[in-house]
Amino acid sequence: MPSLPTSFLEEGDFFRKAVKQQQAAFLPLGRIGQPEDIAKAIAFYASDDSAYLTGSYLPVSGGGEMK
């Protein structure tokens, strides 16, 4: 099976990084969310700290919905 030239793969990495940087610049927090960010929100909802919340909406988006 033929493989892709290394330069093509490196170019793809460059464009992926550029797109991620562009997305991060759009967000008020200035970074792309990580799995830990989602996990912390889930842990909060699963904890007693959220016992009095009902039908609430907790966006884990770095503020993206505000723009």
C-alpha positions as CSV (number, residue, x, y, z in Angstrom):
1,M,0.0,0.0,0.0
2,P,1.5,3.4,-1.0
3,S,2.0,5.9,1.8
4,L,1.6,9.7,1.7
5,P,4.8,11.7,1.4
6,T,6.0,13.1,4.7
7,S,5.8,16.7,3.5
8,F,2.1,16.2,2.8
9,L,1.5,14.9,6.3
10,E,3.5,17.8,7.8
11,E,1.5,20.3,5.7
12,G,-1.7,18.7,7.0
13,D,-0.5,19.2,10.5
14,F,0.3,22.8,9.8
15,F,-3.2,23.5,8.5
16,R,-4.9,21.6,11.4
17,K,-2.9,23.7,13.9
18,A,-3.8,26.9,12.0
19,V,-7.5,26.1,12.1
20,K,-7.4,25.3,15.8
21,Q,-5.6,28.6,16.5
22,Q,-8.2,30.5,14.4
23,Q,-11.0,28.8,16.4
24,A,-9.3,29.5,19.7
25,A,-9.0,33.2,18.7
26,F,-12.7,33.4,18.2
27,L,-13.5,32.2,21.7
28,P,-13.5,34.7,24.6
29,L,-11.4,32.3,26.7
30,G,-8.9,32.1,23.8
31,R,-8.5,28.4,23.8
32,I,-10.1,25.2,22.5
33,G,-11.9,23.2,25.2
34,Q,-10.3,20.0,26.5
35,P,-12.0,16.8,27.6
36,E,-11.2,17.8,31.2
37,D,-13.5,20.9,30.7
38,I,-16.4,18.7,29.9
39,A,-15.6,16.2,32.6
40,K,-15.6,19.0,35.2
41,A,-19.1,20.1,34.1
42,I,-20.3,16.5,34.3
43,A,-18.8,16.1,37.8
44,F,-20.5,19.2,38.9
45,Y,-23.9,18.1,37.7
46,A,-23.3,14.6,39.3
47,S,-22.4,16.2,42.6
48,D,-24.5,17.4,45.5
49,D,-23.4,21.0,44.6
50,S,-26.0,20.9,41.8
51,A,-28.8,19.4,43.9
52,Y,-31.0,22.5,43.7
53,L,-30.6,23.0,39.9
54,T,-33.5,21.9,37.7
55,G,-33.6,22.2,33.9
56,S,-30.6,24.4,33.7
57,Y,-28.4,24.9,30.7
58,L,-24.6,24.9,31.3
59,P,-22.7,25.6,28.1
60,V,-19.2,24.3,28.2
61,S,-18.0,26.3,25.2
62,G,-15.4,28.8,26.2
63,G,-17.9,31.6,25.7
64,G,-18.5,30.8,22.0
65,E,-22.2,31.2,22.3
66,M,-21.8,34.8,23.5
67,K,-20.4,36.1,20.2
